[in-house]
Amino acid sequence: MTQKVGARHLLAYSDSQLVVKQVEGIYEAKKENMIQYFQQIAELTTNFESFQIIKIPREENVKTDCLSKLASALEDCRTRHVTKQYLPKPRSTLTIQAISSMEDWRTPVINWLEEGHLPDNRWEATRLKARAVRFLIQRGILYKKSYTHPLL
C-alpha cells in the first residue's frame, strides 16, 4: 500500500518485541516462518529511502491493526466485486399484540401496593403483607428495596 501511494520514508509500529528486535538485527530469526517474514521485510524495505520500526504497547496497537487490515484489503481489491441491491418494501404486515393480562408473583404485590387489594385467604394475605414491605412502586415500576444497594 505504501509503495502504491509513492511513500519514500516508512515508519512501522509493532506490538511484538520479537519482530521489532529481529528487524533491528538485535535478535536472530530461528524459526522457518520467522525467517521468511524477516526476508520479506528486508526485501520490501529496500524500496524506501528510510525505514524505522518502533515497539509500541499492545493497547496502542489499534491504529496499526486497522492499517494492516486496510493494506491487506487493498491488495485484493482488484479481484473483489461489490454488489449493491435495494430490497423492496415488505408486502405483508406484522401484527403484534401486547399481553397485559399475564399474572406472575408480582401481580399480588402490585395490587396490594397500588390498590390495597389482598387475597381472600388470611394466611396468603399475611404472607403478602410481609413480602410487600420489601418493594416500592415508583412511576408504575415495581422496585425491590435494599438498605445497602440502590433500588433493584
Backbone as a chain_set.jsonl record, in Angstrom:
{"seq": "MTQKVGARHLLAYSDSQLVVKQVEGIYEAKKENMIQYFQQIAELTTNFESFQIIKIPREENVKTDCLSKLASALEDCRTRHVTKQYLPKPRSTLTIQAISSMEDWRTPVINWLEEGHLPDNRWEATRLKARAVRFLIQRGILYKKSYTHPLL", "coords": {"N": [[0.83, -1.186, 0.0], [1.928, 1.26, 0.799], [3.86, 1.6, -1.127], [2.297, 1.872, -3.398], [1.129, 4.345, -3.035], [3.304, 5.957, -3.244], [5.145, 6.421, -1.159], [8.204, 7.41, 0.397], [9.561, 7.306, 2.756], [9.337, 5.248, 5.561], [7.656, 4.517, 8.528], [7.19, 2.122, 10.842], [5.036, 0.373, 13.109], [4.912, -1.939, 15.805], [3.552, -4.326, 18.056], [4.964, -6.42, 18.88], [7.74, -7.442, 20.489], [9.637, -9.299, 19.721], [9.505, -9.308, 16.873], [10.223, -6.636, 16.3], [12.847, -6.502, 17.384], [14.09, -8.452, 15.806], [13.931, -7.329, 13.24], [15.456, -5.064, 13.664], [17.872, -6.282, 13.912], [18.886, -7.148, 16.3], [17.905, -9.454, 17.543], [18.039, -12.857, 16.404], [16.396, -14.476, 13.765], [15.024, -17.615, 14.104], [13.107, -19.645, 13.678], [11.534, -21.159, 10.837], [9.274, -19.896, 9.63], [9.48, -17.317, 10.715], [11.911, -16.527, 9.682], [11.261, -16.354, 6.98], [9.391, -14.25, 7.089], [11.107, -12.208, 7.967], [12.893, -12.05, 5.799], [11.149, -11.196, 3.802], [10.401, -8.688, 4.804], [12.9, -7.417, 4.793], [13.37, -7.331, 2.042], [11.207, -5.739, 1.137], [11.698, -3.308, 2.451], [13.849, -2.221, 1.148], [12.892, -0.674, -0.851], [12.434, 1.848, 0.09], [13.602, 5.118, 1.066], [14.159, 5.581, 3.734], [13.677, 3.593, 6.664], [12.026, 2.698, 9.6], [11.314, 0.904, 12.553], [9.169, 0.684, 15.305], [8.61, -0.291, 18.645], [5.541, -0.646, 20.237], [3.143, -0.413, 22.965], [0.75, -3.069, 23.446], [-1.929, -2.225, 23.816], [-1.995, 0.147, 22.439], [-2.069, -0.556, 19.855], [-4.197, -0.48, 18.139], [-4.555, 1.332, 15.988], [-2.531, 0.451, 14.301], [-3.367, -2.17, 13.723], [-5.71, -1.592, 12.271], [-4.624, -0.287, 10.023], [-3.096, -2.37, 8.919], [-5.072, -4.187, 8.215], [-6.439, -2.678, 6.333], [-4.462, -2.439, 4.376], [-4.13, -5.118, 3.571], [-6.646, -5.547, 2.513], [-6.676, -3.811, 0.358], [-4.842, -4.988, -1.35], [-6.269, -7.08, -2.413], [-8.235, -5.809, -3.791], [-8.629, -5.612, -6.531], [-9.704, -7.98, -7.351], [-12.107, -8.206, -6.13], [-15.648, -7.788, -6.076], [-18.273, -5.586, -5.538], [-21.596, -5.798, -4.789], [-24.532, -4.042, -5.005], [-27.715, -3.945, -3.694], [-31.091, -3.119, -3.664], [-33.73, -3.644, -1.533], [-37.177, -4.288, -1.931], [-40.042, -2.671, -0.414], [-41.606, -4.326, 2.35], [-44.236, -6.634, 1.689], [-46.152, -7.769, 3.275], [-47.753, -7.247, 6.45], [-46.912, -7.146, 9.879], [-48.489, -8.137, 12.764], [-48.571, -7.211, 16.062], [-49.42, -8.171, 19.248], [-49.977, -6.995, 22.44], [-49.506, -8.54, 25.544], [-51.073, -8.099, 28.327], [-52.396, -9.144, 30.448], [-51.0, -11.019, 31.79], [-50.209, -12.865, 34.58], [-48.052, -13.032, 37.384], [-45.751, -13.622, 40.093], [-45.489, -11.013, 40.884], [-47.89, -9.698, 40.539], [-49.886, -9.894, 42.743], [-48.445, -8.4, 44.664], [-48.196, -5.883, 43.462], [-50.923, -5.245, 43.212], [-51.623, -5.01, 45.945], [-49.892, -2.916, 46.824], [-50.622, -0.769, 45.116], [-53.473, -0.654, 45.055], [-54.444, -1.684, 47.414], [-55.587, -4.226, 47.596], [-56.084, -7.418, 48.907], [-55.427, -10.98, 49.028], [-58.102, -13.396, 49.457], [-57.666, -15.501, 51.196], [-56.556, -15.755, 54.479], [-54.026, -16.45, 55.476], [-52.403, -16.239, 53.154], [-52.756, -13.505, 52.684], [-51.483, -12.366, 54.92], [-48.888, -13.26, 54.495], [-48.356, -11.982, 52.046], [-48.439, -9.251, 52.815], [-46.178, -9.15, 54.472], [-44.215, -9.733, 52.615], [-44.51, -7.667, 50.716], [-43.533, -5.422, 51.951], [-40.888, -5.177, 51.307], [-40.832, -3.998, 48.846], [-41.383, -1.337, 46.412], [-43.319, 0.998, 44.579], [-42.667, 3.069, 41.932], [-43.555, 5.528, 39.703], [-45.095, 3.659, 38.307], [-43.461, 1.421, 38.168], [-42.214, -1.521, 39.592], [-40.046, -1.81, 42.28], [-37.417, -3.37, 44.154], [-36.654, -2.889, 47.497], [-33.651, -1.968, 49.235], [-31.254, -1.763, 51.811], [-28.541, -1.327, 51.566], [-28.034, -1.121, 48.867], [-28.886, 0.416, 45.679], [-32.263, 0.925, 44.409], [-33.666, -2.037, 43.1]], "CA": [[0.0, 0.0, 0.0], [2.794, 2.43, 0.867], [4.517, 1.746, -2.43], [1.288, 2.314, -4.361], [0.878, 5.776, -2.849], [4.553, 6.66, -3.511], [5.874, 6.785, 0.065], [9.653, 7.204, 0.333], [10.016, 7.067, 4.122], [8.355, 4.382, 6.218], [7.739, 4.332, 9.97], [6.311, 0.99, 11.152], [4.786, 0.111, 14.524], [4.577, -3.329, 16.11], [3.462, -4.618, 19.483], [5.763, -7.62, 19.106], [9.147, -7.148, 20.751], [10.41, -10.242, 18.932], [9.565, -8.827, 15.494], [10.988, -5.385, 16.267], [14.269, -6.807, 17.611], [14.61, -9.187, 14.648], [14.088, -6.387, 12.138], [16.58, -4.196, 14.006], [19.091, -7.075, 13.875], [19.316, -7.466, 17.663], [17.595, -10.872, 17.695], [18.178, -13.656, 15.188], [15.213, -15.271, 13.436], [15.428, -19.022, 14.1], [12.061, -20.49, 13.093], [11.431, -21.004, 9.383], [8.276, -18.886, 9.262], [10.013, -16.007, 11.089], [12.968, -16.225, 8.711], [10.585, -15.923, 5.752], [8.872, -12.908, 7.34], [12.248, -11.288, 8.02], [13.394, -11.869, 4.433], [10.163, -10.389, 3.072], [10.528, -7.315, 5.312], [14.169, -6.888, 4.281], [13.191, -7.068, 0.615], [10.28, -4.62, 0.961], [12.24, -2.054, 2.978], [14.844, -1.661, 0.227], [12.188, 0.245, -1.751], [12.251, 3.134, 0.768], [14.827, 5.84, 1.405], [14.4, 5.315, 5.158], [12.731, 2.673, 7.289], [12.203, 2.584, 11.04], [10.256, 0.147, 13.225], [9.085, 1.085, 16.708], [7.815, -1.157, 19.527], [4.507, 0.077, 20.98], [2.35, -1.295, 23.828], [-0.331, -3.769, 22.759], [-3.177, -1.456, 23.86], [-1.893, 1.242, 21.476], [-1.902, -1.188, 18.555], [-5.456, -0.442, 17.395], [-4.314, 2.032, 14.727], [-1.699, -0.426, 13.48], [-4.223, -3.259, 13.24], [-6.594, -1.052, 11.235], [-3.833, -0.051, 8.816], [-2.709, -3.641, 8.307], [-6.269, -4.755, 7.588], [-6.691, -1.878, 5.145], [-3.452, -2.794, 3.376], [-4.426, -6.439, 3.008], [-7.869, -5.428, 1.724], [-6.354, -3.128, -0.9], [-4.146, -5.923, -2.226], [-7.261, -7.927, -3.064], [-9.357, -5.003, -4.281], [-8.837, -5.794, -7.961], [-10.445, -9.207, -7.607], [-13.374, -8.172, -5.422], [-16.759, -7.068, -6.665], [-19.277, -5.223, -4.553], [-22.921, -5.761, -5.389], [-25.465, -3.245, -4.224], [-29.063, -4.379, -4.023], [-32.13, -2.482, -2.88], [-34.851, -4.542, -1.282], [-38.46, -3.574, -1.97], [-40.75, -2.596, 0.864], [-42.292, -5.588, 2.619], [-45.619, -6.695, 1.198], [-47.055, -8.157, 4.356], [-47.581, -6.514, 7.704], [-46.807, -7.985, 11.066], [-49.34, -7.65, 13.84], [-48.048, -7.545, 17.385], [-50.412, -7.953, 20.28], [-49.398, -6.944, 23.774], [-50.162, -9.4, 26.532], [-51.004, -7.349, 29.576], [-53.113, -9.847, 31.499], [-50.158, -12.092, 32.298], [-50.012, -12.742, 36.016], [-46.927, -13.757, 37.968], [-45.614, -13.381, 41.525], [-45.532, -9.571, 41.148], [-49.259, -9.182, 40.436], [-50.492, -9.614, 44.055], [-47.679, -7.342, 45.334], [-48.595, -4.628, 42.831], [-52.321, -4.982, 43.607], [-51.623, -4.586, 47.342], [-49.248, -1.605, 46.97], [-51.33, 0.275, 44.378], [-54.914, -0.564, 45.292], [-54.804, -2.191, 48.733], [-56.314, -5.49, 47.479], [-55.419, -8.59, 49.485], [-56.092, -12.261, 48.72], [-59.154, -13.773, 50.402], [-57.07, -16.4, 52.179], [-55.925, -14.963, 55.537], [-52.595, -16.792, 55.536], [-51.783, -15.633, 51.973], [-52.771, -12.054, 52.873], [-50.422, -12.054, 55.884], [-47.618, -13.511, 53.8], [-48.201, -10.934, 51.044], [-48.1, -8.01, 53.516], [-44.788, -9.268, 54.917], [-43.361, -9.701, 51.425], [-44.661, -6.386, 50.026], [-42.758, -4.398, 52.662], [-39.575, -5.079, 50.649], [-40.997, -3.455, 47.497], [-41.842, 0.034, 46.257], [-43.728, 1.31, 43.209], [-42.389, 4.446, 41.531], [-43.927, 5.771, 38.307], [-45.643, 2.444, 37.725], [-42.464, 0.354, 38.093], [-42.0, -2.195, 40.871], [-38.637, -1.895, 42.68], [-37.132, -4.044, 45.41], [-35.909, -2.025, 48.397], [-32.454, -2.518, 49.844], [-30.623, -0.772, 52.668], [-27.161, -1.075, 51.153], [-27.946, -1.002, 47.414], [-29.971, 1.206, 45.075], [-33.468, 0.153, 44.112], [-33.441, -3.072, 42.082]], "C": [[0.875, 1.25, 0.0], [3.505, 2.671, -0.458], [3.542, 2.289, -3.467], [1.004, 3.803, -4.245], [2.151, 6.603, -3.008], [5.322, 7.097, -2.281], [7.362, 6.487, -0.111], [10.244, 6.88, 1.696], [8.93, 6.27, 4.839], [8.673, 4.257, 7.695], [6.718, 3.261, 10.32], [6.2, 0.822, 12.662], [4.437, -1.355, 14.692], [4.481, -3.485, 17.614], [4.255, -5.87, 19.845], [7.237, -7.247, 19.281], [10.04, -8.048, 19.906], [10.592, -9.74, 17.501], [10.436, -7.579, 15.402], [12.478, -5.67, 16.409], [14.875, -7.59, 16.449], [14.846, -8.249, 13.474], [15.273, -5.453, 12.396], [17.915, -4.943, 13.988], [19.636, -7.432, 15.244], [19.073, -8.945, 17.969], [17.783, -11.564, 16.347], [16.893, -14.458, 14.978], [15.644, -16.724, 13.307], [14.384, -19.926, 13.444], [11.889, -20.147, 11.623], [10.436, -19.919, 8.986], [8.748, -17.475, 9.606], [11.129, -15.583, 10.137], [12.345, -15.708, 7.414], [9.999, -14.52, 5.913], [10.002, -11.881, 7.31], [12.783, -11.014, 6.614], [12.449, -10.988, 3.611], [10.245, -8.922, 3.503], [11.803, -6.677, 4.764], [14.055, -6.516, 2.806], [12.305, -5.842, 0.38], [10.879, -3.292, 1.414], [13.314, -1.452, 2.077], [14.21, -0.669, -0.744], [12.002, 1.638, -1.153], [13.604, 3.775, 1.055], [15.179, 5.642, 2.867], [13.303, 4.414, 5.694], [13.052, 2.581, 8.768], [11.023, 1.802, 11.606], [10.325, 0.456, 14.712], [8.177, 0.126, 17.455], [6.835, -0.277, 20.288], [3.768, -0.901, 21.886], [1.16, -1.882, 23.064], [-1.63, -2.954, 22.735], [-3.154, -0.253, 22.918], [-1.827, 0.721, 20.04], [-3.152, -1.135, 17.685], [-5.254, 0.208, 16.027], [-3.521, 1.146, 13.764], [-2.526, -1.569, 12.905], [-5.13, -2.782, 12.114], [-5.835, -0.837, 9.929], [-3.449, -1.356, 8.131], [-3.897, -4.304, 7.617], [-6.621, -3.997, 6.311], [-5.725, -2.255, 4.029], [-3.757, -4.145, 2.75], [-5.701, -6.407, 2.17], [-7.58, -4.776, 0.376], [-5.624, -4.044, -1.869], [-5.126, -6.768, -3.03], [-8.35, -7.129, -3.771], [-9.612, -5.184, -5.778], [-9.719, -7.004, -8.257], [-11.812, -9.218, -6.932], [-14.41, -7.359, -6.179], [-17.766, -6.788, -5.57], [-20.604, -5.093, -5.273], [-23.842, -4.998, -4.46], [-26.862, -3.624, -4.658], [-30.04, -3.67, -3.1], [-33.295, -3.442, -2.744], [-36.148, -3.744, -1.318], [-39.085, -3.543, -0.576], [-41.483, -3.911, 1.102], [-43.762, -5.529, 2.202], [-46.609, -7.045, 2.302], [-46.765, -7.326, 5.594], [-47.587, -7.501, 8.85], [-47.635, -7.354, 12.164], [-48.772, -8.138, 15.159], [-49.116, -7.209, 18.405], [-49.726, -8.002, 21.633], [-50.203, -7.833, 24.707], [-50.004, -8.712, 27.879], [-51.673, -8.079, 30.732], [-52.295, -10.987, 32.102], [-49.887, -11.863, 33.785], [-48.816, -13.581, 36.442], [-46.849, -13.383, 39.449], [-45.733, -11.899, 41.867], [-46.96, -9.027, 41.205], [-49.903, -8.939, 41.805], [-49.772, -8.487, 44.809], [-48.092, -5.989, 44.78], [-50.029, -4.264, 43.22], [-52.4, -4.477, 45.043], [-51.043, -3.175, 47.479], [-50.023, -0.483, 46.27], [-52.776, 0.462, 44.828], [-55.356, -1.063, 46.66], [-55.603, -3.482, 48.708], [-55.467, -6.617, 48.034], [-56.139, -9.859, 49.045], [-57.12, -12.586, 49.796], [-58.605, -14.663, 51.512], [-56.265, -15.571, 53.181], [-54.421, -15.194, 55.607], [-51.847, -16.16, 54.363], [-51.723, -14.113, 52.099], [-51.663, -11.622, 53.832], [-49.048, -12.208, 55.243], [-47.33, -12.411, 52.773], [-47.804, -9.609, 51.698], [-46.633, -8.016, 53.945], [-43.823, -9.153, 53.726], [-43.368, -8.321, 50.768], [-43.882, -5.263, 50.692], [-41.399, -4.169, 51.976], [-39.641, -4.455, 49.261], [-41.563, -2.045, 47.526], [-42.247, 0.238, 44.799], [-43.467, 2.788, 42.975], [-42.683, 4.579, 40.054], [-44.368, 4.489, 37.599], [-44.669, 1.28, 37.612], [-42.221, -0.19, 39.487], [-40.498, -2.333, 41.134], [-38.527, -2.665, 43.987], [-36.264, -3.118, 46.25], [-34.691, -2.746, 48.93], [-31.807, -1.408, 50.668], [-29.238, -0.396, 52.166], [-26.989, -0.873, 49.661], [-29.031, -0.081, 46.888], [-31.181, 0.311, 44.809], [-33.196, -0.808, 42.962], [-34.711, -3.34, 41.314]], "O": [[0.589, 2.201, -0.727], [3.724, 3.815, -0.856], [3.928, 3.085, -4.323], [0.677, 4.454, -5.237], [2.095, 7.83, -2.918], [6.086, 8.059, -2.351], [7.742, 5.466, -0.683], [11.3, 6.255, 1.788], [7.745, 6.586, 4.733], [9.798, 3.936, 8.078], [5.519, 3.457, 10.124], [7.147, 1.094, 13.4], [3.762, -1.949, 13.851], [5.231, -2.859, 18.361], [4.218, -6.325, 20.988], [7.891, -6.796, 18.341], [11.086, -7.61, 19.427], [11.705, -9.746, 16.977], [11.29, -7.479, 14.521], [13.286, -5.143, 15.644], [16.052, -7.413, 16.137], [15.86, -8.364, 12.785], [16.002, -5.094, 11.472], [18.974, -4.318, 14.042], [20.74, -7.967, 15.345], [19.916, -9.609, 18.573], [17.696, -10.936, 15.292], [16.368, -15.05, 15.921], [16.521, -17.044, 12.504], [14.738, -20.867, 12.734], [12.072, -19.001, 11.211], [10.721, -19.111, 8.102], [8.452, -16.532, 8.873], [11.265, -14.399, 9.827], [12.835, -14.747, 6.821], [10.088, -13.696, 5.003], [9.87, -10.817, 6.705], [13.091, -9.87, 6.279], [12.89, -10.147, 2.828], [10.167, -8.022, 2.667], [11.785, -5.529, 4.322], [14.589, -5.493, 2.379], [12.61, -5.006, -0.471], [10.593, -2.254, 0.817], [13.654, -0.279, 2.233], [14.922, 0.097, -1.394], [11.465, 2.523, -1.819], [14.607, 3.092, 1.259], [16.356, 5.545, 3.216], [12.158, 4.462, 5.244], [14.21, 2.408, 9.151], [9.879, 2.004, 11.2], [11.405, 0.485, 15.303], [7.105, -0.233, 16.967], [7.227, 0.712, 20.907], [3.761, -2.101, 21.612], [0.634, -1.255, 22.144], [-2.356, -2.985, 21.741], [-4.209, 0.312, 22.629], [-1.558, 1.487, 19.114], [-3.158, -1.699, 16.591], [-5.73, -0.312, 15.018], [-3.806, 1.099, 12.567], [-2.396, -1.898, 11.725], [-5.302, -3.481, 11.115], [-6.338, -1.163, 8.854], [-3.472, -1.445, 6.904], [-3.745, -4.912, 6.558], [-7.048, -4.597, 5.325], [-6.124, -2.376, 2.87], [-3.654, -4.304, 1.534], [-5.822, -7.168, 1.209], [-8.174, -5.15, -0.635], [-5.767, -3.898, -3.082], [-4.857, -7.129, -4.176], [-9.294, -7.715, -4.3], [-10.723, -4.927, -6.241], [-10.397, -7.051, -9.283], [-12.595, -10.144, -7.14], [-14.086, -6.37, -6.837], [-18.074, -7.666, -4.764], [-20.717, -4.36, -6.255], [-23.914, -5.286, -3.265], [-27.167, -3.629, -5.85], [-29.835, -3.627, -1.887], [-33.784, -3.985, -3.735], [-36.206, -2.636, -0.785], [-38.696, -4.298, 0.315], [-41.935, -4.545, 0.148], [-44.429, -4.505, 2.35], [-47.773, -6.649, 2.25], [-45.675, -6.778, 5.758], [-48.204, -8.564, 8.775], [-47.492, -6.167, 12.457], [-48.525, -9.33, 15.344], [-49.65, -6.1, 18.423], [-48.986, -8.939, 21.933], [-51.432, -7.863, 24.654], [-48.935, -8.743, 28.487], [-51.529, -7.669, 31.883], [-52.827, -11.82, 32.835], [-49.402, -10.806, 34.188], [-48.593, -14.682, 35.938], [-47.824, -12.866, 39.995], [-46.042, -11.551, 43.007], [-47.21, -8.008, 41.848], [-50.433, -7.848, 42.019], [-50.413, -7.706, 45.512], [-48.315, -5.047, 45.542], [-50.316, -3.106, 43.523], [-53.193, -3.578, 45.322], [-51.62, -2.331, 48.164], [-50.074, 0.637, 46.778], [-53.251, 1.589, 44.966], [-56.515, -0.889, 47.035], [-56.245, -3.816, 49.704], [-54.295, -6.764, 47.689], [-57.327, -9.821, 48.725], [-57.016, -12.101, 50.923], [-59.051, -14.57, 52.655], [-55.402, -14.784, 52.794], [-53.643, -14.255, 55.776], [-50.766, -15.603, 54.554], [-50.749, -13.496, 51.67], [-50.982, -10.626, 53.588], [-48.163, -11.375, 55.436], [-46.191, -11.961, 52.646], [-46.924, -8.914, 51.19], [-45.932, -7.014, 53.802], [-42.755, -8.55, 53.832], [-42.325, -7.856, 50.308], [-43.599, -4.25, 50.053], [-40.836, -3.078, 52.065], [-38.627, -4.386, 48.566], [-42.143, -1.61, 48.521], [-41.6, -0.284, 43.891], [-43.964, 3.648, 43.702], [-42.134, 3.84, 39.236], [-44.045, 4.272, 36.431], [-45.005, 0.253, 37.022], [-42.044, 0.566, 40.443], [-39.767, -2.899, 40.321], [-39.428, -2.62, 44.824], [-35.249, -2.614, 45.769], [-34.683, -3.97, 49.063], [-31.815, -0.245, 50.263], [-28.811, 0.747, 52.331], [-25.906, -0.491, 49.218], [-30.008, 0.177, 47.59], [-31.116, -0.907, 44.969], [-32.571, -0.437, 41.969], [-34.723, -4.18, 40.414]]}, "num_chains": 1, "name": "protein.A"}
